[in-house]
């Protein structure tokens, strides 16, 4: 008897069921939709916003197939392209009464038409890459050397202020190359050597990210400060993270449904914008700069009322801040900037002493001194944090200063949720680019070309699959048919895995699927030929099946491991389309081993395993050597 235990059959059936469910969303296609997202970082879409959007569409008589909130904003499914266009224009007019200063970005989109129950178990279709959907692609090179020099310039200024506050004499502090030179000289009874020791101790305590080495000569002793390797590594990591966060915030303005912004290597960022056909607009957006400012709130009695009546006091500016209900409240700020975002080193969400959500800010030494002075002189007053972009100021938060704040660490707390604290921290970190970037690669694909690529790629895969299965059925009969079913299971598993991982399918990915099918059937050919060899040697059919699968497994494993190593090399060292090919290729190798060895064996056992006296199996012509007739 050649049969699997029950648990193996259940495992195979469960795998096939999961594969079918997670492959299913890819066959429903897409429906037109409208996406509404916030153009302002402090303006968040919530359930009230979603209700308002529904009411606007219902009042206008535009039917929809459901609306929901996600990480990018609110999305509304519609029934046809005409309704999509009408809904887009209507929502844009209703939500943005001031066209010169819009609050929301209303963009057309395409959403999966899969049923809601599939979405509830996170069964979603694969994303389509630029070569299949159309759009623009940028590869950005982050200037890490520029970020390092910028940080050294900032630290040089900090050192000058620090030594001046501690009354330590020096003969000049200048950045030289990738280091900071601190020179000393004898001054009366104060020896340069003594000053140098004091400076080393002070810098080691106040600015531990610097490493000091002695330089100069006997006449002009000096210290050279360079960034420690761990500080340099953290500077690069933080610069990439901040730039990626900033790009996410900026690209939201384009209304791109599924932007791909990922790190590539140690100093590059890939930006893919599906559906965007204007590279000039995208490049302008990517290169935009933003600044962070801290100002004091003018709380003079009657000043706000006077500003609201049209008479803004001299030196003040009337702005608006949003409360937790997204309502605008007027706030009168002084134009004098007391601190800029250049002095902010970090912003992280957390909790205050009462376990309420808060935002923790960290400033560099110069910013710490300035902030300590501000907080000491303005206890009980409000301080506003603003984001300035495209010459427009936006109030992020305006907390009350409760006490003098020293040490460079500031806590912002109040009536905010954990999500709001996280958003504010992200905004403060990503208000501007941490390091300059340069576009080193740019390409664009039109939507018609993408649709043609999908059609041709789909047809090539299907025809390749049909020809392979037809050949196997003719050559190996029933075993060939079983190999075709195993190949179908392999394709099912591969598409399901790509969908579960929310991978982006590209044209090279389709090529990898077609290649995987051709390579996967090779394992079945090895198994079938091994079974034929055992039958040719005179073994009973049941024994031939068992021995054939066991002896073929080692060869299958060896060949697939070597191919997998090549795929991993492409994945690690490749970029762009090469990585897309490698991802599908590596996943296809894993699914092909499972389907060829486990799934096909389960089918063979179901068909032939129950026969106690099996005399023959359908595996095509068994070629036996002819008996010699020579006498």
BAVEX-678076 format. One record per residue (C-alpha): x, y, z. Coordinates in steps of 0.001 Angstrom, whole numbers, plus 524288, in hexadecimal, padded with zeros to 5 digits. Layout:
N
XYZ...
# end
This chain:
631
8000080000800008057580D307FBEE7FDE18175D8037F8004C8240C80AF37FBFF825588192C7EF9D82D6381AD37F6A38396A820247FE7F83AC6813927F23783AB480B437EC48844DE8144F7F89984D3F813527F86784CD9804747E9DE84FE2804197EB7985B2580DA07F6C5860C2805A97EEAB860047F93E7E31C866867FFEE7EB6E871B7805387F1F3873387F8007E4C8873EC7F1257DF3F87E047FAA17EAF08871E7F9DA7EC05885BB7EB237DD9E888D77E93F7DE5B897CF7EAA67E70A8989A7DE987DBD0893EA7D5D97D19E89E0F7D9BB7D8208A9507D2D47D6FD8B7797D70E7CC0E8C1597D87C7CCD58D0307D7647CE3A8D7727E42D7D1168E4C07EA007DB948E6DA7F43B7DB248F22C7FDD87E76C8F501805A07EBE59003D80E157F4F890A46808357F89790F5F815AA800299071281F2C7F7FE90BFF82A957EB0C90912823EF7E7208FADD825B07DBB78F3E381F887D3038ECF1829587C5788E6ED82A1C7BF358F46C829DE7C6758F79B81D4C7C1F28EAC58174C7B3D58EDA281B197B4C68FB0A814D77BA168F5398082F7AEDB8EB86807A97A4E18F65A80A0A7AA928FEA97FF107A9668F3767F55979BE48EF517FA0B796A08FD2A7F8FF79B838FE037EAFD795388F0EC7E7B17A2148E9F37E4DF7A12A8DBC47E8FC7ACFE8D4F77EE857B0E88C7147F1CF7B6648CA247FF387BFC68D399805B07CA768D0F580F917D6678D6B7816377E43D8D19C815037F20E8D673817687F1D48DF8880B947E4818E5B980DF87D6748E313809F17D2D88DAFB7FE0B7C58F8D9D57F7657C23A8CEF27EDC67B9FF8D2F97E2147B2E58CB827D7787B8208D1AF7CAFE7C1E18DB867C5C57B7A08E6267C3DA7B3AF8E55F7D2227C21B8E5B37D5D27C4598F2467CE577B8278F8B27D3F17BB7F8F4967E1D47C95A8F9A07E08D7C509907237DBE67BA1B907DB7E5EC7C285904207F1967CD7390D2A7ED5D7C404918AA7EC987BD559157A7F9867C976912708018A7D22D91D237FC057CA6D929C97FB3E7D738931847FA5D7DDEB92C927EE157EA3B9344A7F1357EBC992DAD7FE617E57B9200C7FDC77E49891780809D97E27F90A8F802E57E7AE9035F7F70B7DCCD8FCDA7EF447E1FA8F3487E5287DC9B8E8767DC9F7E0E78DABB7DFD17DE678CC6F7DCBF7DB0A8C2AB7E7777D9A98B4097E79D7CBEC8AF2B7E4A27CDB58A3817EDC27C2E78A1287F7CD7C4178A7558053A7C5BA89A3180BFA7D27C8980F804B97D77F8A550809047D3A18A2218170F7DD6E896D4817247E7B089F608106C7E6368985A8036B7EA038A2D67F99E7EEE78A2917EBA77FCFD8A4D77E814801728B29A7E55D804DF8B5957D74A811FB8BBBB7D459814578C7747CBBE816D48BF4C7BF9B8094E8B9427C100801738C4CD7C610808FC8D0957C10E80F368DB7E7C8DF81C8A8E1277CC29828628DB3F7D2D1833618E2907D99C83FE58DDAB7DFCD844F78E7C67E96B852E18E8717EE63853B18EDC67FC4285FAC8F6387FE55864EC8EFDC80AB08717C8F7A5809B2869799041A80945861BF8FFAF8152A86E738FD0581C658741690A58818E986762910EF81CC4867CB90A2A829EC8761690DE282BE28731991C24828D88684891BC5832F2871299155F83CFD87BD391F7383A628723E92A4683DBC86E11922B7849CE87C3A9215D84E2987EAC92FF784CDF872DE93305855488761D9284585F098842592CC08612287FCF93ADD8621B875C29378F86C988800A92FE58743988A0F93AF387264893F89321586BF889D49939628630C8A0969346C855898A76B939478496289CD19357483FD2892E992ADE83CE8891429277E82E9A88C9791C16826A2897A59167381E9E8937F90BB18155988C0D9017781D02890A39063482A2A89046911ED8333789D299182B8370F89DD091E87844938AA5592673846338B02292B98852DB8BA6C9355B8573A8C0F993933863ED8BA93944C386A648C1EA94A54876058C0FC940CA8814D8B7B5937D5879D68BF0992D4F872748B9EB927C6865B38BC14919EB86A998B36991C668766D8A8C59223D86DFD8A982916D2864A78A75490D0986FA689BAE914DF87484895FE91562866D3897AE906B7865098906990411871A78859690DAA86E6488357908A38609E8838E8FA8886526878A48FDD686EAF8705D9073B8669787242902318589F875888F3A885988873628F16484AFF8808E8F7F08484288D808F0CF849038994F8F93A84C738A7808F73E848828B3009001784B4E8B8B39076683FBE8C09C9138483CE78CE6D915AE841ED8D54991ACE84DF58D2EE928F684A1C8C4AD9278C8463F8BECE91BB684D248B175917A8848288A6DB90D7A848EC8A03E9076B83D1B89240902F383F4088BE18F9278362B87F098F1FB836BF87FF18E4A083CFD87CC78D925833F4870668D5EB83B7886C2A8E43483AF886EFC8E4B782C638671E8D85182A3985BB08DD9B8321885C838EA7D82AB485B168E34181DC584FEC8DAB8822AC848978E6608285A84AA38EE4A81BED844E18E36D81387839538E16681CB08366B8EFE681D70837788F19D80EBC82E618E60E80C5D824738EB748161A825538F8D680FD7823428F31280254817418EBBB807208117C8F87180C38814418FFBA7FFAA80FA38F5377F63E802978F5187FD4D7FFDA901CC7F6177FFDE8FAA77E90E7F5028F19A7ED987FCCA8E58F7E9AE7F5978D9817EE5D800FC8D03A7F05280E028D7757F01C81A058CEFF7F1F4824878D5E97F9D182F0C8CCAB7FE6883D398CCDE80252846B08C6A07F8DD854438C3F37FDE085AA88CCF6807AC8581F8DA158013584D7F8D8FB7F6E283EBF8DA597F6C3835A78D4DD7EC63829408DC977E9BE81ED78D69D7E0FD812628DE267DE60808488D5CF7D71A7FEA18DD997CF1C806998EA3B7CF08809598EE777C11880FFF8FB8C7C3A681E2F8F9767C7F682085908297C8F0815F5909AD7D34781B448FE167DADF82944903347DA5B824E19107E7DF3781E0E909FA7EA9182994901597EE26832D990CE07EE7982A62915927F6F182FD291A80803DE828D091CC4810AC82D129231F81D648290B9222082B938279492E188343B82494930A88427D81E0993D88845E98174D94327851C0808A99455D8524A8047D953818545A7FB099529585FCB7F9D39612C8622E7EBCE9641A8667E7E3C2968B285AF17EE7E965F4850E37E7B595A2084B037DA9B9611C84A467E13896C9A843B17E7B096398839CE7DAB895CEA836CB7D49696A11834337DF0196CCA829F57E90A97454831D47F45C96B01833F47FE099708883DE980B6997440838B7814F2968D08394A80A0C95EB583A22803DD955218308C7F63994F56831067F5AF940CF82E3C7ECB193572831447EEA9928C9838A87E60A91CBE838707E04B9163F844587DD87907B2845E57D0999095383EA27D78290F7B832E07D18191CAC836007D9B9928AC8332B7DCDD931EB83E467E39793F1083C4F7F0C8940E8842BF7F92794D26842F2807B894AB8841D28137095384842AB81B2B9541483609828149530083D2382D8A9453783B85833DD940AD848228385B9335684358838A292BF083671837E591D8F8331B8466991D4683010848C191BDA83EAA83F159109A840398464C903918409383B1E8FA408437A82C888F94D84668826598ECEF84BCB8189D8E9C2850C48175A8E55285EDC810418E7F686B95811628F24687623812078F049884CC8033E8EE5D8852C803F88E3D087A9E7FD768ECD8870DC8020E8ED338629080D148F6E48604F817C38FA78856B4825EF8FAC585B2D82F0190424853F883DD69048B85446845F79105F8507385474911E784DF185CB691983857F985A10926C2851C984B969240F850B884B8191F3A85EC18513892BEE863BC847B29340E85BCC83C1D92BEA8602E8402692C9986E65840CC93B6786D708337393C18866B182CC09333187072832A693A2987C2E82DA4947548779D82037942D6872EE81AC2939A187D5880BF2938E987C3780BF293DDC86E348090E93683861B181348932D3857BC80F9292F1E849D48167992566840F48145D928258327E8177592174825B681A9B92ACF81A8C8192A9259C80CB68172592D0180002816E89399C8080480B11934AC80FA180BA49332481E578041A9286582539802F2927488340680619919668383A8041091B61846CF8043792680850AC806BC9214485E7980805928F486B348159892A028714B81422924AA87F19822219262B8840383005928F287FE18348191E8D87658842E991B198760184B4690FF58714784687910CC8635483AC190805865B782D2490D9D8645D8200C9072C866B6813A490B4885FB38075E9061C866047F91E909AE866F27EC6990549860E27F1E98FBF8856C87F0438ED8F853CF7FB3E8E3D8851B87F8F48E4848430B7F9A18F3618433E806258F2E684B4980C258E9B38415A807C88F2628360680D538FEA783C4F81A3D8F7DC83F2381AF38F31B83117817AB9009582BFB82221907248343A82C388FD3882FB6828888FDBC821698256E90BFB81F468312390D768166183B589052F80FBE846759012A818AE84FF48FFFA80D5384FBD904EC7FF5084BE68FB5B7F4A884EAB8FA577E63C846978F34A7DC0984FF18E9DE7D55C845F08E1C27CDE8838D08E5717C83782F508DE4F7BF6B820E08DEE47BC46817168D52D7B6AB80A0B8D89F7B0687FD808D1BA7B4CE7FAAC8CC3D7A7398080B8C5F37A6A3805B48C0377B42E7F8B88BA297B0037FF478B4647A40980A0E8AEB07AC957FFEB8A8447B5667F8E18A23B7A9BE8052789CE87A36580AE5898027B0297FE46891267B3EB7FCE788AA97A6A380B01886057A67D8098A87FE17B3F67FCA48792E7B0B88014D873CC7A3A380DE586F087A9A48061F8682D7B43F7FCD8861DC7AA67807D285CD87A1AC80F4A8572D7AD4D8035F8501F7B2AF7FF9084B027A53C80D188456F7A31080D4583F007B0817FFF1838CE7AE67803F68333D7A1328111D82E447A59C80E11829797B3767FF71826BA7B27C7F93A826967C01D805DC82A587C6D2806EA835AD7BD427F927839F17C0D17FCE0839497CF44808FB841727CC368000F84B817C5C87F7A084C2A7D1FF803E284DD17DA5280866858B27D13A7FB2185F547D2D87FCB685E547E18B80A478644A7E042804CE86FF37D8CE7F9F8871347E2EF803A4871467EE3E80C8A87B137E780801B8884E37E48C7FC4E883307F25A80991885CB7F88680BB1892037F0517FE1F896CA7F41880005893DB8028E80D0589B0F8028C806C48A64B7FAF6811ED8A5667F151812688AE427E589811208A6AB7D8E18196F8ABC97CDCC81C198A74F7BFEA8288A8A0327C4438200E899DB7CEBE816F7894717C44F822F588F517BD3882747888DD7C9E3819E58824F7CB3481AF687CC77BD6F828D8878327C03B8248C872277CD1E81A55869F97C62882489864B77BCBD82E07861B27C7C28239E85BFA7D0B781F77851A47C6E682D9E84D187C68082BE88475C7D42A8201E83F7F7CF86827C883AAD7C3C883277835CA7CCF78286882EB67D56282179828867C9D082E15823E87C3AD832A781E2A7D0A0825EC816A37D1BE827C5811DC7C3C48358780D377C6F0830A68054D7D280825E67FF457CA3682FE57FC4D7BFA48383A7F57A7C9D982CDF7EC6C7CCFA827B17F2707D98E819227F1887DCC3811A57FE307D9EB80F65801B37E84D81DCA7FFD57EB89821C58072D7DF4E819A2812F27E37181F7A813657F11582D718113E7EC6982C0481ACB7E12482786825F87E9CD831ED8233A7F41783D348228A7EA74838B482E687E2BF83767836FD7EEE084618838657F0F68486483CA97E2EB83CE2846237E371841C884C1B7F01984FBB84DD77EB3584BCC854237DE658421785D6F7E4DA84B8C861817EF97855D3865887E5A884B8D86D277DE19846BE8734B7EABA85486877F17EDE68551E87EDB7E0C9847BE884EB7E35C84BF7889B77F0C98581088FE37EAC884F698974F7E1478469D89B677EC8E851C28A03E7F51C85A4F8A6E87EB0D8505E8AA567E08C8480C8B67B7DF8583B5E8BAAE7D941835AA8B0C27CF928403B8A6D47D30883B768A63D7E11182D5F8A4B87DC808317D899267D43183959893567DF7282E1D894167E940824CA88C807E07D82F99883277DC7E8335587F9E7EA8B8253D87DED7EEE082293875B47E2D282DB186C6C7E62B8281A86A1C7F3CB81A44867CD7EED281F0185EE47E3DD825F4855CE7ED68819B8854A87F5C48106D852B27EA63819118491A7E2E181CA98409C7EE8681142841AC7F8138054B8453C7EFF08081983C177E48E80B65830E67EDE97FE798330C7F5007F719832397E8087FE6F825F97E3E07FB9781F977F0F77ED32822F97EFE97EC3781CF17E2577F4E6811047E3D47F79080F6D7F24E7EAF38083F7F57D7ED5A7FCF27EC167F2847F0D57F3167F65B7E9E77E67E7FA827F49C7DD337FF687EE8C7D088801C87FA917C822801BC8096C7C89C7FF7C8136A7BDE380C9E819FB7BC3A80ECF819017AD8D8172C80F987A5C1820E7807E17AE0982C86805CA7A5108335C7F9057A8538402B7F47B7A23D83DA77EA4B797D28427C7DC9479AAC84E587D8C07930384B8E7CF097881F859BE7CC437857585D3B7BDFA78714
# end
